[in-house]
Amino acid sequence: MELTGRLLKPIREGKVPVTAFVIAGNCESLTDAQWRSALKLWMDAGAEIGNHTWSHQSLTTTPVAEYEADIQKADERIRSLTGKARLEYFRSPMLHTGATPAVKVELERFLAEHRWTQSPVTFDNSDWMFSYVLADARKRGDKSLEARVKAEYVPYMESVIEFFERRSVEVVGREFPQILLMHANVLNSELLPDLLGMLKRRGYQFISLREALKDPAYSL
């Protein structure tokens, strides 16, 4: 809860719209009451709640029928915990949407049938790698590596953003509203104010996923 509170503080104070994609089978030791309390923190901060499957399997290696059942199981669990009548957004783990055209088409059919929107990502940054290194450095008491991770994270993120901004123009012919993937981890809970500051310095304003997806680029 402490990590979540830290992470949500700049989001709440800056009125930054976010969508929280929940892995419903995580944290098996939590009671339903604890789950509800955690999800309420996100919803009270204005977050949309989305489905990130029950068990975070990759569609590249999981049979599509099993994968779809995993999505449905997560949907039922998340709705029961939040009291929401329906969830609008889904995001595939690892951004894997099928290894073959047939599997991709089947997943698209399944999501459309249930009126779930697959959330694309345009700023994919592997922030989780930095978080793992930070956690390992702290576990081993390596203050030098800890300081290096914290010093280099935001500049690295800016380099990723610069790259994908250029790719936007190359692929679509212009820049359009971007969608940033971030993980709820210790690193982001500590450095999110710096990350948001960097984005503002680059001229970004923050809008909801729903608003971003209205851009015609996302219908291509």
N, C-alpha and C positions, 0 to 999 in steps of 0.2 A: 504493500500500500504506500510505503514511503517513497519508493521509486516512482510509482504512478503519480503521486502528488507532486513530486519535483518536475516530472515530465509535463504534466498538465498545467503547471503554474504559468509559464510563458504563453502557452496556447490560450488559456483562459484570459489572461491579462491583455494579450494582443488580439483577442477575438479572431484567432486563426481557425478557419474551418478545417476539420479533419474527419476522415472516415477510419474507424478502428476495426480492422479485420481480425475476427476472433477465431482462434483454434479451439473449438469447443471441447475437445478431449484432453486438453492440457490441464495441469494442476489438479490431478486426481485427488490430492489430499484435502482440497478445499471443500467446505460444506456448501450447500446451495446458498445459504445466507452470506457466506464470504464471497462467493461468486457474484451474487447480486450487488453486494457492497462495492466490489471492484468495478463492475460494469456501470453502476450508478455514478461513480466518479467521472467516468468518461462521458456519460450522457449529460451530467450536470455541467460539464465543460463545453457542451454543445456538439459533441461528437456524434456523427452518424455511426451506427453499428452495422458491420458487414460480416459476411460468412467467409471464413478462410479454411473450411472443411473441418472434419472431426479430428483427423489424425495426421494432417499435413503430408499426405502421400503425393508422389509425383505421377502425373498422368502419363508420363513417358514409360513408366514401368508397371503401372497399375491397370488392370482391365477396366474398361470404361464403365461397365455396369457396377463394379465394386466402387469405383470413384464416385459415381453418381449417388450411390447409396450413402457414401460417406458425407456428401454434401447435404443430403436430406436429413441425415441423423444430426448433423451440426445445426441445421436450420431449426429443427424441432427443439433442440436443447437451448439455443440462444433465445428463441422466442419465449420459451417457458421461463427463462431467467429474467428477461427484460420486460415481458408483458406486451411486446410489440405484436401486432396482428400479422405483419409480414416484414421481411428484410428485403431491401431493394438491390443491394450490391454484393457481388461475389468476387473474390480474387483467387486465381489458381496458385497453389504453392509453387515456389521457384519460377513463377510465370510460365509454367509448362502447360500448354493448351492442347497437346496431342502430338504424337510423333508422326502421324500420317494424316493426309487430308480427310480420310474417312472418319477418324477419331475426332478431328477438329470439328467436322460438320456435326457429328453426333453430340458433342458437348454443346455446341451452339444451339442445336435443336432442343436439348434438354433444358438449358438455361432459359431459352425463349418460352418454352412450355410453362415454366414456373414463374415467368416474369422477373427473372433475375438478370441483372446487368453485370457482365464481366468488366471489371475495372482494369483498364490498361495502365501502364506505367511508362513514363517517358524519361524520368531521371532515376535510373537504376544504379545504385552506388556501392553495393556490398559493404554497407556500414557495419554489418555484423562481424566482419573480419577484424576491424579496428576494435570493436567491443570485446571480442575474444582475447585479443592481444593485451588490452587494458586489464581485463580480469586476471589473466595469467601473470602479468607484471605485478599486480597487487598481491596476488597469492604468494609470489616468490619474494616479495619485498624489493623488487627492482624499480627503485624510484626514478632512475635515469630513463628507462624504457617507458614508464608511466608518463613522465613529462613529455617525452618525444611523441607518444601517441596523441596526447591532448594538444600538443602544439601543431601537429601536422594534419589533424582530422579535418578541420574546416578548410584549410587551403586545398587539401585533396578533394573535398566535396565541391569546392569552387571549380577545380579543374574538370571534374565530371560534368558539371553544369555547363561550362563553356563548350565542352565537346558536344553535348547533346543539343545545345542551342544551334551550333553549326550544322549538325545533322538534320535538325528540323528544317532549316532553309534548303539543304541539299535534297531532302526527300519530298517536302511539301511545297517548297518555294517561299516560305515565310515562317516566322516564329508564331506560335500559337500557345494557348494556356497549357502549361506543363503540369504533369502529375508526379509528385515526388514520393518515392517509397522510402519509408523510414521504419525502423524497428523500435519497439518499446524496450530499450535496454539502458544499462547504467550510463554508457557513454553519452547517449542522446539526452538522458535526464540531466546530465551535468553541462553539456555544451549546446543545448538547443537555443538558448538566448543568442549565443555567438553565431550559430547557423542561421537563425532568422535575421540577425543583423546583416550578415553577408548577403542574404537574398534581397533584403530591402536596399542595400547599397547598390545592388545590380539593377534596381528598378522594379523589383517584383512587388505586387500586391497579392493578397491571399483571398482566394475564392473557393467555393465548395466544389466537390467532385461533380455534383449535378450541374453546376454552372459551367465548369470546364468542358464537360462532355457535350455541351450544346454547340461547341465549335465544329464546323464542317470537317475539320481534319480527322475527327474521330469517327466519321462515317465512311472513311475511305477503306 
